[in-house]
Amino acid sequence: MLFALICTDKPGALQLRLDTRPDHLAYLNELNARGILKIAGPFLGEDGKPTGSLVIVRAETIEEAQALAAADPYAKAGLFSNVEIKAYNWVFNNPEA
């Protein structure tokens, strides 16, 4: 099953995001190598700067998806003000369909 991790940055936390980005990318690369990561990228504000993240992962349960979200270095660093996790059905342009 796929889950969308919809993450919102805390206001004024751009520097924390930038400082933590290398560890975050390493984490996503690890998930990708294990076949867990499907899509990932930042939400952008009107100024073009990141304001949050969308990460779509494959997990057996929502609890597993929650654990993946909690293990992200961005989450561990306290970047996010909110993380919403929703089951996701990839219908269009899914390379696995």
Secondary structure, DSSP 8 states (H G I E B T S, - for coil): -EEEEEEEE-TT-HHHHHHHHHHHHHHHHHHHHTT-EEEEEEEE-TTS-EEEEEEEEE-SSHHHHHHHHHHSHHHHTT-EEEEEEEEE---TT-TT-
